[in-house]
Structure formats: structure tokens, C-alpha cells
């Protein structure tokens, strides 16, 4: 272990201890009595400790186990088990679990790679057509699984193979343009619909965990708010990438390369055909939910059942096919809202934070731009997929809506834009995953920071279009 690494761990440990010290002060001194009950102070203690463990991960503690600390502490306060574990019985979690298996199927059957090269072989290679192909791949994979990690695992190796085939120099602008564009297409376009990104099901569970928000978010209402901003942001990111990462090497690759790579995959297998049909039907069921009324959870469970019935997902895959650490982490986070409400912490947070937000609500423009800049700043500290920030703010939304006429669905765009930001690699888990996948072919820290600034500016421009659009559909009163 190097000195630098050792120093990093010491700083991390000190920050965790600082948060524990703050939490102990809250628990013992109970500074906000009587507005916040003794039980509420203790839940706040558990919240601060849990967020510290999530963000800094001392001793490489899994985030699921840190979430378990919050749940066990809540149970010890005699909060009913049905409340404490409410996140684990939510429709959102049971939408997410089968959908994560969809990502596993894309990898196991090779369907994801086939989709990738099927798109690539449609075009004569050039920087614009290669980026366009990754847009198509990102959209297609987002329709089939909310797992951004799976999409990165599929897309990044394809991008690396393209870079190597083009014989682009290591860390060159052309290399970074292709790799960063491919990665962001795995990340951003799918945020336009509920099941196209990990954040959709997480936020669905948290919204449904607040009584006043239950049922507000569904596939249709989410897409109404998010589809146009996601598409605008995608276009701006593509244009911005060409502006700041203007390639300095030509593309000499021929179309035959991709045709040959696709040919090397062999004919479609039975598992790929069945998987493609089942996953496509599931997406169409999501899209037509208003017509048939079948819950999304039932759709994805049905899809998983059929994939298992056909032998594509086997019994041995259930334990290892998806990250159960992620599932437990998200399930515990989805329980926060119900625990906050039961302990009185939600009411207290409203009295503390809503007056702070109130001056920003005089105009939709001031509100949206102030909150997104706040979220960009918070992102430097909240590296746990932005879940802690979701958990703190979502319980406030009913009061903000009632007091200032801001529909809680407006926050979806702000939450997700903030969550996906990547001014530095460490702030975005999926950037770090992609760096590890690309290895020596990865981007430089300067390149991702420059593109991260492009992302930030693109979000601000997107809001200039989103705010009038949201106003026109009645999101501000």
C-alpha cells in the first residue's frame, strides 16, 4: 500500500468518525427538542451514520450492510417492522429485481453485444456515424434493462474495440470522443422513461414511500416529464463532445470490419431470439400501461418467469446473476421515507428545509436553476448513486407542492441530472466502472472533467427548454 493510498484511507476514516461524532451529538444532546421528538433525534442519528457509511465505505463495507444498520436501529426504536421494511415490499423494488435480471440475460446470451454490432454495421465508419451508432445502442439497451452497469459492460468493450480497430493513439481526443460518447449514451438517453435507468425505480420506490406521493409516479407520468429533457440533453452532449474533443486523427476503418465482427457472432441462437421477443414485449407493455393497466412489476415478473421457464435464466443464476448488494442497498433506502414519517423526522425536516427553499420558489426559472446548481455541488460529496440526497429531499416534496405549487414530478429532472453529473470520475460510479473496463484505453482525468463541464452546461441549456415545457403541462401553479 502506497503512502498516498494510506493517506486517502486515513482521511476517509476521519470523515466517517466526524459524521459519527455529529450523529452522537444529535442523539445525546437532542438539540431540536421539542419540535423533533426523542425518537426522531435517534432516527436522525441513524441517518447521519448511515449516510457516512454509504459515502465513505470504511473497511470497504458494502452499502447494503450500511443500510441494514439503519433498519436494525429503526427496529430497536420499536418502529413497526412493516414500516421499517416497507421498501422491500414496494412495487418499485419488485420492478427493479426482474429488470436487473433482464440485464443479466443481455450479457449471458450475447444479445447485448449482438445489438451493438448490429447497429455498428449499419453505417460507414466516421466519427459522427460511430457516435450515432452508440446513440442507437444506448437507446436499445435502455429499453431492455434499467441496469446502467450492464449497459456499460456491453457498450464500453465495443467502444474499445472500435478505438483499437481505428488505431487511434492512447488518450487521444478521438479515442476520448468515442469512449465518452459511448459511455454517456449508456447513461443519459434511458432517463427519458421510468425503466430506462436505475434512478427511475429508485425514485418510484421513494415517492411511493411517502403517503401523499403514492401513485403519483408511473411510466406515463414519468415519461411525460422526462422524455423531452432527456432527448434534448442527449443531443447537446453529442454536439458538446465534438466541440471539446475535436478529433485529431482520421477514421480509416471500413464498414466491412463491423460486418465481419457481426458475422463472427454466428447466427441468432434460440436463447437470443426468445430473449429479444420477451424483453421487447415487456417494454411495449410498459409503454402501453395506460391502455391495459397491468402494473410494471407484474410485467417484469412475468418476463422473468418466461425467461426461467425457457431455461434462459437457470436456478443457479438467481444467486449470482445480479448484484444483491445493490438490491438490499436500494431496498433499505426505499424504506427511509416511511421511517421518517413514523418517527416525525419528515415533519421536522419540512420545518427546517422548506423555509430555506422558499425564497427560490418565486419563479420556476430561479427554482430549477438554483436546485440543479445545489445538486451539482452536493454531488461532490454524495457519491452513493445520489440515494442519500433523494432520501432527504423526497419527503419534503408534498409540503413544497402544497405551499408553492411545484408539482413533485418536476424534481425528477433535477434529481436525475444531478445524479448523472460527473465533473470528476469519483463522483459517478458508472464512470469508474467504465474506466476499469477500458483499462489503458480509458480517458484522462482532464478529458472527463472537460466533458463533465459540457454535461453541466448542457443541463443548464436543457432546463431553458424544460422549464417552459413543464410550465405548459401544468407543473408550476
N, C-alpha and C positions, 0 to 999 in steps of 0.2 A: 504494500500500500504506500503510495507516494505521500509526500508531505502535503501537497495540495489537496489530495483526496481526504487525508486525515483532517486537515483544517476545515474542509467542507462539512464533514460529519460533525465536528465539534460545534460549528455554527448552527447546524440543524438541530443538534441536541439542545443547545442553549435556547433556541427559539421555542422548541417544544416545552422546555422547562418554564420559560417565561409565560406561555399560554396556560400551563398548569397552575402557575402561581396566581395569575389573574383569575382563573376559574376558582381556585381555593378562596381567594378573597371574596368573590361573589357568593360562594356557598356559606362562608363563615360570617362575613360581615353583614350580608343581606342588605346592601345599600339602598335598595329601591322599595323597601317596605314602607307603607302597606300597599302601595299600588301593585306591586308584584308579590304574590304570596310566597311563603317559605318553600312550598313545593315548586313554585315557578322558578325561584332562585336556584334550586338544586337541578332542575331541568336545564337551566341556562349554564350551570356548571358543567353538566354532561355535554352540552352542545359545544362549548368552547374547547373542552378537552378533545372531543371527537373531531372537530374541525382541525385542530392542531395535529392530530394523528393522521388525518386524511392528507393534509397538505405536505407535511414534512416526513411522514412514514419512517419514524425512528425504528432501528433494527430491522428495516425492510418489512415492517408489519403490514400484512395485506389489509387493504381498505375494508374488506368485508369484516375482518375481526375488529377493526376500529369501530365499525358500525354496530357490531354486536355489543361493544361497551355501552353505547348509548341506549340500546334496547334493554340490556340487563339492568342498567341504572334506573331506567324508567320503570321497569317491573318492580325493582326494590322500593320504589316510591309508591307502590300499590296502585299504579295506573293500570286499569284493566288490560289483560292480555290481548283482548280483541282490538283495543286501541293501539297498543304497542306494536302489534304485528300486522296492523291494517295494510301496510304497504305490500305484504306478501300475499294478500288475498285480493289485491286490486286487479281490475281488468287490464290495466296497463302492463303490469308485470307478466301476466299470462298472455299478453300480446307479444311482449318482448322475447320471452324464452323460446317459443317455437320459431319466431322470426330470426333469432340468432342461429338456430339450427338450419335455417334456410341458407345462411352464410356458410355454414359448415358443409352443406350439400354442394354449394358452388365450388368449393375447394376440393372436396372429396371426389366428385365426379369429373372434375376438369371443365365443367360447364362455364365457369367464370373466365378461365383462360381462353376457351373457345369463343366466347362472346367478344373478348378483347381482340383476338386476331381476326375474327370475322369483320369487326369494324375497321381494323387497320388495313386490311387488304382491299377495302373499297376505294382507296384513294392513291393517287400518285404522290409519293413522299415529298413533302416540303414542310417547313416549319408550321405554316398555317394549317395544312391538312392533317399533320400529325397531332397538333393541338385539338383540332376539330374532332378527330377520331377519339381522343381521350374524353372530350365532352360527351360524345355518344356512349362511350363505355361507362363513364361515370353515371350518366342518367339511367342506362340499362341496369347496371348493378344496384343502383339506389332503389329501383323499382322492385328488386328481388330480395333485398335484405337491408335492415337498418344498421348492420354491423359495419362501421367505418373501418375498423381494423381489418376485417375480411377484405373489404374493397381495396385497402392499401396493399394487403398481401398479394392481391391479384394484379393490381394496376402497376405498382412500383417495379416489380421484376420485368414486366413488359416494357416499361419506360427505359429501364436499364439496358435491356436487350436492344432496343431501338438506338440508344446512345452509342452502344458498342458497335452495332452494325454500321452506324454512320461514321464511326471512327472519330468521334468528337473528343477533343482534349479533355482531360480530367479537370473538373471545376470550371470549365469554360462557360461563357454566357449561354451558348447554345445548349449545352448539357443541362444547365440550371433551368433554362426556359422550359425544356421538355419535361424534366423531372418535377419541377414545382407546379407546372400546369397540370400534369397528370395527377399529382397528389391533391391539389385543390379541387379537381373535378371529382375525386373520391369523397371530398369533404363537403362541398358547398351546394351543388345542384339539388341533392336529395333533401335539403332542408325545406324545400317547397311543399312537401307533403308529410303527413304525420309519421308514416313508417319508413321514410327515406333517410332518416338519421337517428342516431342513438338518442339525441336530445328530445325528439318528439315523444316517444313513450315515457321517458323520464318525467317530462313536464306534464304529460297526461296524468300520470300517477299522482304527481304533487297537486295538480289542480283538483283532481277528484278527491284528494285527501282533505280538502277544505270544503266544508258543507255548502257554503254559498257559491262555490265554483263547480260543484259536482255536475257533470253532464254538459257543461258549457263547451268543452273542447271535444271535438270528434274529427273524423277525417275531413269532412266537408268544411267545417268552420275553420279548422287549422289551415287548409289549403286556400280558402278564400283570403285569409290574412297574409299568408306566407309565399304563395306561388309567385306572384309578380315580383316582390322584393328579391326572392332567390334567383329568378331568371335575370333580373337587372344586375344583381351583384355578380353573377357568373359572367355575363358579357363584359362588365367593367374589369373583372380580374383578368380575363383573356387579353383585352386591349392593354391593360396596365403592364402585364407581363412582357409584351412586345416592346413597350416603351422603355422599361428599366433594365431589361435583359436582352437587348438587341443582339442577335447572334452575330458572331464574327467569323463563323465558318459555314460554308455552303453545305447543303444536304446533297450527297451524291448517290444516295440509296435508290434502288429501283423498286418498282411496285412488286416485281417478282419475288423479292425477299419475303414479304409478308404472305404472298400466296403460297410460297414454299413452306413457311412456318406453319401456316394453317393446314396445308396438306400433310405435314408431318404429324399432326394431331390424329390423323386417321379418320375413319368415318364416325358419324354420330353413334354413340353407344346407346343401348336401351335405357340405361340409367339417366343419361343426359337428356334424352327425349322426354321421358316421364317427368324428370325434374323441371325441365323448361315449361312443360304444359301445366304442371301443378303450381309452380311459382307465378306463372303468368295469370292463371285463373285467380289466384289469391289477390294479386294486385288489382285485377279488374273488379273483384268483389269489394276491395277497399274503395275503389273509385266510384262504385255504384251503390255505396252503402245507403244513401238516401232513398233509393228505389226499393231495395229488398229488406233493409232494416236489420240484417244479421250483424251482431257485434263483431268488431275486428278480431277480438280474442277468439271467438268461435271459428272465424275463418282460418286463422293461423294454426289453431289446434287441429282443425280438420286437415289442413295441409300437411302438418307433421304426422298425423295419423296415417294419411295416404302414403307419405314417403317411407314410413316404417312398414306399412302393410306390403309395399312393393319391394322391401328389402334394401332400399337405398340408405336409410338410416337403420343401423342394427342396434341390438340391445347393448352391445359393448360400447357403442358410440355415445350413449346417453351420459355417461360419466365424464367422458373426455372430449366430446365434440365441441362444447362451448366453455367459456370461462365462467365457472360457477362463483368464483370470487367476485366477478363483475355483477352477476345476478344478485348475490347476497348484499353487495355494496349498494346497489340501486334499490333493492327491496327495503333495506334499513332506511335509506334516505327518503323513500316514499312514505315512510311512517312518521316522519318528523312533524308534518302538519297536524295530524290527529293528536299527537302527544302534546304539541304546543297548545292546541285548543283545549285539551283536557286539563292542562296544568295552569291555564291562564296566561301563559307566556305570549300567545298570539295577541291578546288584548293589550298587553303591556307594550309589545313591540310596535303596535299601531300607535299608541300614545307617544312613543319616543321618536319613531322614524317618520310617521306621516307628516308631522309639523315641519320636519326638515325638508321633505319632498314638496310640501305645499307651495312654496314660492316658485317652484319650477312648473307648476301646472297652469299658469296664467295663459299659456299659449301651447298648442300642440308642438310647434317648432322648438320652443325653448325646452319643453319637457323631453322630447325624443333626443335632441342633441345633448342635453345635459346628462341624461341617463346613460346614453351609449358611451360618452366620454368617461363617466364614472365607472362603467363596466370594463372599459379598456384598462383603466388604472387598476381596478380590483384584480384583473386577470393576471397581473404580475405576481400576485400573492396567492390567489385561488387557482391552484394547478390541478385540483381534483375534479376534472371534467366540468368545472363550474357548478357542481352539485351543491356545495355549501351555500353559494350565492342564491341559487334557486330556492333552497330550503328557507332562507331568511326572508326573502322578498315575497314569495308566493302568498304566505298568509296575510300580507298587507293589502293584497290587491282588491278584495271586496270593499274595504273601507275607502281606498283611493278611488275606486269606481263610484261609490255612493257619494263621496264628498266632492269629487272634481269631474265626474262624468267621463272618466277614461276607461274604456272597455278593457277588462283584464287580458283579452286576446292580443291587444296592441303590444303587451310586454313580450309576447313570443318572439317577435322580430328582434327586439332589443336583447333579450336573453341569449338568443342563438347567435346573433352577430358577435356579441361579447364572448360567448363560449368558444367560438371558432377562431378568434383572433390569435395571431402568432408573431408578435413583434420580436420575440426571442424563442428559440426552439423549445426551451424547457417549459414554456407556458402552455404548450399544446402537446398533449400525449401522443396524438396521431402523427405529429411532425417527428417526434422522437422515434416512433415505430418505423416510419418511412426512412429516416436516416439509418437506422440499424439494418433495414432491408437492403438499402442501396450500397452500404459499406463504403468502399473507397470512391464509388461513383456519386456519392451524395453531394449536396450543395455545400457551399461555405457558409459560415455564420453571417458574413456580410451579405451574401445573396439572399438568405431567408429573411434577414432583418429588413433589407430593402423592399423585398416583396411583401413583408408584413406591413410596412408603411403603405404600400399600394393597397393592401387589403383594408387598412384603416380608412384611407381616403375614399376608397370605393364604397365602404359602408356609409360614409357621410353623404356621398353623392346619391346612393340608393335611398337614403332617408328623404332626400329632397323630392324624390318621386313617390316614395311610400307614404309620406305624411299627407299629401293631398288625396292620394288614393284611399288611405284609411279613413280620412275625413269624409270622403264621398260615400263610403259604405257604412257610415254611422258609428265609427269607433270613438269619436270625440263628440261630446254634447256640451 
